[in-house]
Structures are given as structure tokens and as C-alpha cells.
Amino acid sequence: MKKLVCLSLILCLVLSFAAQGDAALNEKCLEQFKTVMIFIVGKTDANRAVSATVWNGEAYKTVYLYSLWNSWKAGTARFEDLAAEELSQEGSELKLRITGKYVCSYREPDDCTYELDYTVTYDVSGYPKIKTLRLSRNGETELLPAPDEGLKLEKIYRDRFVCYCLTVFDPARVFVGVGDEYFRHGLRIEEIAEKYSAVAAVNGNTFKDEGGSGNGGSPLGFIASQGRFLTAFSGAYPMALLCEDGSLQVGVFNRKQAEEMGVRDGVAFGPLLIKDGLVQNFNPTATGLNPRTVIGQNADGAIVLLVADGRDADSPGASYGDMAQLCLELGMVSALNLDGGPSSTMVIEGRQVNGNGINSGFRAVPCAVLIAPAK
């Protein structure tokens, strides 16, 4: 009996020490997770610089991005109800499900609260290092309300980002609008949509934005709107051209080629992601994980607009490779990446549906891809 009691006590002590060890390891893992979340959303320092966490091919790495513009303010952040549930451990690889809330006040006057639900894989051979960071809802798709039956709006969950997908079954409804025809200034996406009485809109071209202080009035590349070429340019650019026959032609074109295609509306940026159903040659990890905007066309002629959130606690961001893969999964035969970062915005009936962690929707831009009301 005494031996049995002793063995029971030893077993209890072993289990107790193991539990303490697990708790200590999980606490270190949570600290790493919090660091990643803070840098994904962005935090300022004395030099008004922002850092973000990007995937470097092996693990997540915090890198310096760029200087902030004057509209940004340093903020505070806190985590609430953060908890880790062990899913599995094989050797030095530990997989946890982390849930909780992330509350930040940089969007004054209101706090911004993110509901966190991640499956995180760590290398715990030394101090825990995050290897993969995936939304626990990866692979799910939600159908959201759309303005009319000619549109389909979906919210798609992928490994590291949430993407809003707007499918427009009639390509004739898609056109390009600008903030100002003389490009003296830009407008926010919802303002451009209101100007043209559009039911939906996403951002288009990039623009000169020295020091983050640009007003959206200096677009780069080609813009055509309702049969008119609005920008003077030389050379060739990656373009997405909406033609009179309903096709979306993507490629690197010059002005003469664009004119010969019967262009009705068009935008330019890059990289070119999909052409003739094939992924094109580009660096899939260039510029890291960021908010993204893409325009593409399916084989049945429907135009597809994608806006992926990024630099959010619940959506770190997408790479060019991520977006190309998603385009293929959605059946696109052509796709062009448009301006991203804080420009990436989708507006439906005057309301922004996406929500980047870097003030998307507040930025004045030169143009937008618009959806006309159903006839």
C-alpha cells in the first residue's frame, strides 16, 4: 500500500511539473503571438515609422516598412481573454489554437476590436518562433448581401488574410471613374462612387504619394473612362482593359495597342497575375504581406473584383502569390493586381465592407473601378 501511495505521489508531481512546463511554454508562445499581432497592425515610434510582420519563407519576421503620413497617430493596444489551446505537438513543432480579442485605439475616437481565432504553428526547439499563422476559418466562404441579383458578394477566408470577392455577371456594368478629370486632386472611393451613382466600387491605379502626403491627384500609368483616355503616357504598362465586346484584356500594352483593342475603360498597375488562364512571371513574395486589390475575369465573362484585407490583427495580409492562387481557385482566366496598401477599399452602396488596419477608405485616390446600377 505504501508503495502504491508513493507511486501516486510521484505521478502527481510529474504531471504537475509537466503542466507547469506546458503553461510556461504556452505563455511564451502567447508573447510571441502578441508581438506579431502588434507589428502586423502597425505601431509608431519616436521617428514616426511603422513596422510590420511578413513571411520570409521560413518564419514570420518583423521588418521596417516606411515613414507614416501626418494623418496617422500613435495608439495603444491591449489583448483581452487571450487563450491558447494545444492542438498537437510533433517533436519541436507545436500547434496551438489562439483565441481572444485585440483592441487598439489608433483609430480615434473609437476603439477597434478584432476577434482573434488563429491556428499557429511554432518551432519550440529554442525560444518559440512562429512558423505558420493561419486563420482558423481557413477555407470557409460566407455569402454576403449584394445590391441586386446581378452581383454576388462573398467573404473568403484564407491562411493569412480575409478577402472580399465581388462578382459582376454583366461586364457592361463595370466602368472606371475618376476623382477629378484634370487630376487636380483625388477623392475617397465612396466619394467617387457617389459622383457616378455607382452601387459598388474598388480602387484602381496607384499615384504619386511622396512622403505619404499625396492628395490622389497624380495617377501613374493609363486611365480610360467611358471611351476617353484621360492620362497622357508613353511606353507600356501592365493594364486591365475593359473592351466594347465585354472582354477584359490584361497585359503589357502601349497606347496604340490599347486604342486598337476598342477600349472602353481601363486601369494600370501590376504585376500581371493571370493571363489566358496561366499564372504569369512575377516575384510571388515581393512586398511581403499587404492589403491587395485585383480585377479579373472568369471564363464565363463575369468580372471579379477582389479586395484582401491586410495589416489587420485578423488578416495579416496577402502576397502576390496568394492572390494569384485565389484567382485560379475562383476560375479567373485573366487578372491584374491594382494598387494596394491603404488604397485597397471596397465600397457597396456607400458603405465600406472591408476593413484594413491602416485606415483604408480614408485615402484620396485618382480613380476607381465602378459598378453601374442594374437596368
C-alpha positions in Angstrom: 0.0 0.0 0.0 2.8 2.4 0.9 4.5 1.7 -2.4 1.2 2.5 -4.2 0.8 5.8 -2.4 4.4 6.7 -3.1 4.0 5.9 -6.8 0.8 8.0 -6.9 2.6 11.0 -5.3 5.4 10.7 -7.8 3.0 10.5 -10.7 1.1 13.6 -9.4 4.4 15.5 -9.1 5.4 14.6 -12.6 2.1 15.6 -14.0 2.2 18.8 -12.0 5.7 19.7 -13.3 4.6 18.8 -16.9 1.5 21.1 -16.6 3.7 23.9 -15.3 6.1 23.3 -18.2 3.2 23.4 -20.7 1.8 26.6 -19.1 5.2 28.3 -19.2 5.7 27.3 -22.9 2.2 28.4 -23.8 2.8 31.7 -22.1 6.0 32.3 -24.2 4.0 31.3 -27.3 1.4 33.9 -26.5 4.0 36.6 -26.0 5.4 35.8 -29.5 1.8 35.9 -30.9 1.2 39.3 -29.3 4.4 40.7 -30.7 3.3 39.6 -34.2 -0.2 41.0 -33.8 1.1 44.4 -32.7 3.5 44.7 -35.6 1.0 43.4 -38.2 -1.4 46.2 -37.3 1.5 48.8 -37.1 2.9 50.7 -34.2 4.7 54.0 -34.3 8.0 55.0 -32.7 9.7 58.3 -32.0 10.7 58.6 -35.6 7.1 58.1 -36.8 7.9 54.8 -38.6 5.9 51.7 -38.9 6.9 48.1 -38.9 5.0 45.0 -40.0 5.5 41.3 -39.9 5.9 39.4 -43.2 6.5 35.8 -44.1 10.2 35.3 -45.2 9.7 31.8 -46.4 10.7 30.1 -43.2 9.1 32.1 -40.4 7.5 35.4 -39.7 9.9 38.3 -39.5 9.3 41.9 -38.4 10.6 44.4 -40.9 10.7 48.2 -41.3 8.2 49.4 -43.9 8.1 53.2 -44.4 7.5 56.5 -42.8 4.0 57.4 -41.7 2.0 60.3 -43.1 0.6 63.1 -40.9 -2.9 61.6 -40.5 -1.5 58.7 -38.5 -1.4 58.8 -34.8 0.5 56.6 -32.3 -2.0 54.5 -30.5 -2.3 52.0 -27.7 -3.3 48.3 -27.9 -4.3 45.6 -25.5 -5.3 42.0 -25.6 -8.3 40.6 -23.8 -9.3 37.0 -23.0 -6.2 35.6 -24.8 -6.0 31.8 -24.5 -4.0 29.0 -26.1 -5.4 25.5 -26.7 -2.8 22.9 -27.7 -3.9 21.0 -30.9 -0.8 18.8 -31.4 2.9 18.5 -30.9 5.4 16.5 -33.0 9.0 16.9 -32.0 9.9 20.6 -31.9 6.7 21.6 -33.8 3.9 22.8 -31.5 0.4 23.7 -32.9 -1.9 26.0 -30.9 -5.3 27.5 -31.4 -5.2 31.0 -30.1 -8.4 33.0 -29.4 -9.2 36.3 -27.8 -9.6 40.0 -28.6 -7.2 42.7 -29.8 -8.3 46.2 -29.0 -6.4 49.2 -30.4 -7.2 52.9 -30.1 -5.2 54.3 -33.0 -8.5 54.8 -34.9 -9.6 57.6 -32.6 -12.1 58.3 -31.2 -13.4 54.7 -31.3 -11.6 51.6 -30.3 -11.2 49.0 -33.0 -11.8 45.4 -31.7 -10.6 42.3 -33.6 -11.9 38.9 -32.7 -8.8 36.6 -32.9 -9.0 33.0 -33.9 -5.8 31.6 -35.2 -4.1 28.2 -35.7 -0.4 28.9 -35.0 2.5 26.5 -35.5 5.6 27.2 -33.5 9.2 25.9 -33.6 9.9 25.3 -29.9 13.4 23.9 -30.3 14.6 27.2 -28.8 12.6 30.2 -27.8 9.3 29.8 -29.5 9.3 31.1 -33.1 6.1 31.3 -35.2 6.4 29.2 -38.4 2.8 29.5 -39.7 0.0 31.8 -38.8 -3.4 30.7 -40.2 -7.0 31.9 -39.7 -8.8 29.0 -38.0 -11.6 29.6 -40.6 -9.2 29.0 -43.5 -11.2 27.6 -46.4 -14.5 29.0 -45.4 -16.6 31.3 -47.6 -19.5 33.5 -46.5 -22.2 34.8 -48.8 -22.9 38.5 -48.0 -25.9 40.7 -49.1 -25.4 42.3 -52.5 -27.3 45.2 -54.0 -29.0 43.2 -56.7 -29.2 39.7 -58.3 -26.6 40.7 -60.9 -23.9 40.8 -58.2 -22.5 38.2 -55.8 -20.6 39.3 -52.7 -18.5 36.7 -50.8 -16.1 36.9 -47.8 -13.4 34.3 -48.3 -11.0 33.1 -45.5 -7.5 32.0 -46.5 -4.4 31.2 -44.5 -3.3 34.7 -43.6 -6.0 37.0 -45.0 -9.7 37.7 -45.4 -10.7 38.6 -48.9 -13.9 40.2 -50.2 -15.0 38.9 -53.7 -17.5 40.8 -55.8 -18.6 39.0 -58.9 -20.4 41.1 -61.6 -22.2 38.9 -64.1 -22.7 41.6 -66.7 -19.3 43.1 -67.7 -21.1 46.0 -69.3 -21.9 47.3 -65.8 -18.2 47.8 -65.0 -16.5 51.1 -65.8 -13.9 53.4 -64.5 -14.5 56.8 -62.8 -12.1 59.5 -61.6 -12.0 61.9 -58.7 -11.3 64.9 -61.0 -11.0 64.8 -64.8 -8.0 67.2 -64.7 -6.4 65.3 -61.8 -6.0 68.3 -59.6 -7.0 66.1 -56.6 -8.4 62.7 -55.8 -11.4 61.6 -53.9 -12.1 58.8 -51.5 -13.6 55.6 -53.0 -17.1 56.2 -51.6 -17.0 59.8 -53.0 -16.1 58.6 -56.5 -18.9 56.0 -56.3 -21.4 58.7 -55.2 -20.2 61.0 -58.0 -21.1 58.4 -60.7 -24.1 57.0 -58.8 -22.4 53.6 -58.7 -23.6 50.8 -56.5 -20.1 49.4 -55.8 -16.5 50.4 -56.2 -12.9 49.4 -55.6 -9.7 51.3 -56.0 -7.7 51.4 -59.3 -4.3 53.0 -60.2 -1.5 53.9 -57.9 -0.4 57.6 -57.8 2.4 59.8 -56.7 2.4 59.9 -52.9 5.7 61.4 -51.8 6.1 61.1 -48.0 2.6 59.8 -47.7 1.2 63.3 -48.3 -0.2 62.9 -51.8 -3.8 64.1 -52.5 -4.6 61.4 -55.1 -4.3 63.8 -57.9 -1.2 62.4 -59.7 -2.1 59.0 -61.2 0.7 56.8 -62.6 0.1 54.9 -65.8 -3.0 54.6 -68.0 -6.6 55.5 -67.2 -9.5 55.3 -69.6 -13.1 56.2 -68.6 -16.2 55.7 -70.7 -14.4 55.8 -74.0 -11.9 58.6 -73.2 -8.2 58.3 -72.5 -7.6 60.6 -69.5 -3.9 60.3 -68.9 -1.0 61.2 -71.2 1.6 58.5 -71.1 4.4 57.0 -73.1 5.9 53.5 -73.0 4.0 50.3 -72.0 2.3 49.4 -68.7 0.6 46.4 -67.2 -3.1 47.2 -67.9 -6.6 45.8 -67.5 -8.7 47.0 -70.4 -12.5 46.7 -70.4 -13.4 46.4 -74.1 -16.6 47.1 -76.0 -17.1 43.4 -76.6 -17.3 42.7 -72.9 -13.8 41.2 -72.6 -11.2 42.1 -70.0 -7.8 42.2 -71.8 -4.8 42.1 -69.5 -1.1 42.5 -70.5 1.6 45.0 -71.0 0.3 47.4 -73.6 1.2 50.8 -75.1 -1.3 53.5 -76.0 -1.6 52.4 -79.7 -2.3 48.8 -78.7 -4.9 49.9 -76.2 -6.7 52.0 -78.8 -6.7 49.1 -81.3 -8.4 46.9 -78.8 -11.5 49.1 -78.6 -11.0 50.1 -75.0 -14.0 51.5 -73.2 -12.5 51.7 -69.7 -9.1 50.8 -68.3 -6.6 51.0 -65.4 -3.0 50.2 -64.9 -0.7 48.9 -62.2 0.7 45.4 -61.7 2.0 42.8 -61.5 0.1 40.9 -64.1 -1.2 37.8 -62.2 -3.1 35.6 -64.7 -3.3 35.7 -68.5 -5.0 33.1 -70.7 -5.7 31.1 -67.5 -2.0 30.8 -66.6 0.0 32.4 -63.7 2.4 34.9 -65.1 6.1 35.5 -64.3 6.4 37.7 -61.1 8.0 37.5 -57.7 5.2 36.0 -55.6 6.6 37.3 -52.3 7.7 40.8 -53.4 6.5 43.5 -51.0 5.5 40.8 -48.4 2.0 40.5 -46.9 -0.2 43.5 -47.6 -3.8 44.6 -48.4 -4.4 43.8 -52.1 -6.9 44.7 -54.8 -7.3 42.7 -58.0 -9.5 42.9 -61.1 -10.1 39.8 -63.2 -12.5 37.9 -65.5 -13.8 34.4 -65.4 -14.2 32.1 -68.4 -18.0 32.9 -68.5 -17.3 36.6 -68.9 -18.1 37.7 -65.3 -15.8 40.4 -63.9 -14.4 39.6 -60.5 -13.1 42.3 -58.0 -11.1 41.2 -55.0 -10.0 43.2 -52.0 -7.9 41.4 -49.4 -7.5 43.0 -46.0 -4.0 43.3 -44.6 -2.1 44.7 -41.6 -5.1 43.8 -39.5 -4.9 41.6 -36.4 -7.5 39.3 -38.0 -5.9 39.5 -41.5 -2.1 39.9 -41.7 -2.2 40.3 -45.5 -1.8 38.6 -48.8 1.2 38.1 -51.1 1.1 38.4 -54.9 1.4 34.6 -54.9 -1.6 34.3 -52.6 -3.8 36.4 -54.8 -2.8 34.6 -58.0 -3.6 31.3 -56.4 -7.0 32.6 -55.2 -7.7 33.9 -58.7 -7.1 30.4 -60.1 -9.3 28.9 -57.5 -12.1 31.3 -58.4 -11.8 30.4 -62.1 -10.3 33.5 -63.4 -8.6 33.4 -66.8 -7.2 37.0 -66.5 -6.3 39.1 -63.5 -4.2 42.2 -62.8 -3.1 43.4 -59.4 -4.1 47.0 -58.7 -2.9 49.5 -56.1 -2.8 48.1 -52.6 -1.9 49.1 -49.0 -4.1 51.8 -47.6 -5.7 52.3 -51.1 -7.3 48.8 -51.0 -11.0 49.5 -50.5 -14.3 48.0 -51.5 -17.5 50.1 -51.1 -21.0 48.6 -51.6 -24.0 51.0 -51.6 -22.0 53.8 -50.0 -20.6 51.6 -47.2 -17.0 50.2 -46.9 -17.3 46.4 -46.5 -13.6 45.6 -45.9 -11.5 47.0 -43.0 -7.7 47.2 -43.3 -5.8 48.1 -40.2 -4.2 51.1 -41.8 -7.1 53.5 -42.4 -8.2 52.1 -45.8 -11.1 54.1 -47.2 -9.8 57.4 -45.8 -7.3 57.8 -48.6 -8.0 60.1 -51.6 -7.2 58.2 -54.9 -7.3 59.2 -58.5 -9.7 56.6 -59.9 -12.0 53.7 -59.1 -13.4 50.6 -60.8 -17.2 51.2 -60.5 -20.3 49.1 -60.9 -23.4 50.8 -62.5 -26.9 50.1 -61.1 -28.8 47.3 -62.7 -31.1 48.3 -65.6 
